[in-house]
Amino acid sequence: MIRKTAMLFLLLAAPAAGAAGEGGKPAYPLLDGACGEYPALAQSKHRIADGVDLYVFQDRDYVWLCYTLPENSFGMADLTVAAPGLDKPLNLH
């Protein structure tokens, strides 16, 4: 059971996160430090290790990443962004 979560999000270019969708559910992930809505919203889920899942949600302008952590653990990420429009990859850490 996962009790502690950490969230890393990369907002690339547009406004408004957490806008309400149908049935009062968020149309976008909330920026609240928890991954509770990600299982329903994420386009992909990747098992990284026991107790660590990476959820990815994106639209035309944003990419949200959220990863779960086992209880009493500390999360950290080193993210490299490579894209055709960049001269060289960006290392975000």
C-alpha positions in Angstrom: 0.0 0.0 0.0 1.4 3.4 -1.0 1.0 6.1 1.6 3.5 8.7 0.7 3.7 10.3 -2.7 5.9 12.9 -4.4 5.0 14.8 -7.4 7.1 16.3 -10.1 5.5 18.3 -12.8 6.8 20.1 -15.8 4.5 22.8 -17.1 5.6 23.7 -20.6 3.4 26.5 -21.9 -0.2 27.0 -21.0 -2.4 28.2 -18.2 -4.9 26.5 -15.9 -4.4 23.2 -14.2 -7.1 21.4 -12.1 -10.0 22.6 -14.2 -13.2 20.7 -13.5 -14.3 18.1 -16.1 -17.4 16.0 -16.4 -19.1 14.8 -13.2 -17.0 17.2 -11.1 -13.8 15.2 -11.6 -10.7 17.2 -12.5 -10.0 17.3 -16.2 -6.4 17.8 -15.4 -4.2 16.6 -12.5 -4.3 18.8 -9.4 -1.0 20.3 -8.3 -1.4 19.2 -4.7 1.5 16.9 -4.2 -0.6 13.7 -4.3 -1.2 11.2 -7.1 -4.8 10.3 -6.2 -6.5 11.3 -9.5 -3.7 10.0 -11.8 -4.9 6.4 -12.1 -8.1 7.8 -13.8 -6.4 10.5 -15.8 -3.0 9.3 -16.8 -2.4 8.1 -20.3 0.4 5.9 -19.2 1.6 4.2 -16.0 5.1 2.7 -15.6 6.2 0.4 -12.8 9.6 1.6 -11.8 10.2 -0.6 -8.8 8.1 -2.2 -6.0 6.0 0.6 -4.6 7.1 3.1 -7.2 4.8 3.9 -10.2 5.3 6.7 -12.6 2.1 8.3 -14.1 2.2 10.5 -17.2 -0.5 12.9 -18.3 -0.2 15.3 -21.1 -2.1 17.6 -23.4 -1.0 19.9 -26.2 0.8 22.2 -23.9 1.6 20.5 -20.6 3.3 17.3 -19.3 2.5 16.2 -15.8 4.6 13.5 -14.1 3.7 12.0 -10.7 5.4 9.1 -9.0 4.4 7.2 -5.9 6.8 6.3 -3.2 6.8 3.6 -0.5 6.2 4.8 3.1 9.2 6.5 4.8 11.1 7.0 1.6 12.4 10.2 0.0 12.0 10.8 -3.7 14.1 12.7 -6.1 14.3 12.9 -9.9 16.8 13.9 -12.5 14.8 14.8 -15.7 16.3 15.3 -19.1 14.1 16.9 -21.8 15.1 16.4 -25.4 13.1 17.8 -28.2 13.6 18.7 -31.9 13.2 22.4 -31.0 16.1 22.4 -28.5 19.7 22.8 -29.5 20.7 20.4 -26.7 18.8 18.4 -24.1 17.9 20.2 -20.9 18.9 18.5 -17.6 16.4 19.5 -14.9 17.4 18.5 -11.4 
